[in-house]
Amino acid sequence: MTQTIDEYSVFFLYAAMAVYAFAFIAFALDLARRSAQVGAGNAVGVDGSVTVNERVLEKVGAGAAGAGAEAAESASVATTPARAGFFSRGGNSVSGGSSDGGSTTKRSLSLRLGVAFTLIGFLLEATADVLRGIAAARVPWANMYEFSMTGTVLIVGVFLIVITRVDLRFLGTFITGLVLILLGISTVNYYVGVSPLPPALQSAWLVIHVFVASLGTAFFALGFALSAIQLVQYRRESIVAGAKFWRLKFMASLPDSTRLENLAYRVNIVGFVFWTFTLIAGAVWAERAWGRYWGWDTKEVWTFIIWVIYAGYIHARATRGWRGSRSAVLAIIGFAAVLFNFGIVNVFFHGLHSYSGL
């Protein structure tokens, strides 16, 4: 019976990965659409809506003489960014011309499909995670395979919750792509059958400590995505200021680098709070399991290194005025340390925390 339930769990996980792939394609098509619309001189909002001047379309379609000049003029007005409306609810487009009686706003079908596929994939993966827990008769995060599944569920879950408050759907390609990579590595390299817990893991702290660590990782992943796009956007703004050619045209439809930096900072602070609790809870659990709070085990050291990096990021930005690319680089280094802690330390370093199951 246990093996059958685990097989169902694997089936739902593969189904989730297939749906995430569709979501990735839909989000990528939305970015391609943004690039095409920006290149055509239309204003594209963060929500994927496109503001098009109808009078220009009519003249272009009828082949009227002189339409090209008027189209250029209309495009220059339509592409003027209205930064204040970037994250207003209700799906405003980034355009100063939306109030013009001769304009129309087109919604992005690919963006809506991307969100819908992501939600379906999340439900399928959550089902796989729950079935794995039922098969094991415990929480499903006791080894690398289970932690990968639970961690990616939380990454997608945090993303879906956040986009109900702030329109960050433009991160969909990055989030679904990251989840697909992590799940691909996990299913190929980390899968193990259901097995009993080692004595040290038979504790209520397994539920608390590992779950909070996974939740902190989910927020760090979102902050990493924002920081990476911030760096690209900062570069684009510098190039545009110098009147040079820029290939990634869809970046013109995304928030400016300052807005991205502020969002990344807020998300990383939430992740830092969870990671601080993770560090404290781990010390308490270590005292219960091994009779000491700290033993300089490799896993303990890297958990502390991650905490120090993000503490430095928050402190430097708040008190030293580290803004722009420097803060983004620190956030990216922090998440790289998280990935190293998970993918390298857990697998290749042996110590008291060697519970990868491999």
Secondary structure, DSSP 8 states (H G I E B T S, - for coil): -HHHHHHHHHHHHHHHHHHHHHHHHHHHHHHHHHHHHHHTT-EE-TTS-EEEEHHHHHHHHHT-TTHHHHHHHHHHHHT---GGGTT-TTT--S-S-TTSTTEEEE--HHHHHHHHHHHHHHHHHHHHHHHHHHHHTS-S-SSHHHHHHHHHHHHHHHHHHHTTTS--GGGHHHHHHHHHHHHHHIIIII--------GGG-SHHIIIIIHHHHHHHHHHHHHHHHHHHHHHHHHHHHHHHTT---S-GGGGGS--HHHHHHHHHHHHHHHHHHHHHHHHHHHHHHHHHHS-S----HHHHHHHHHHHHHHHHHHHHHHS---THHHHHHHHHHHHHHHHIIIIIHHH--STT--S--
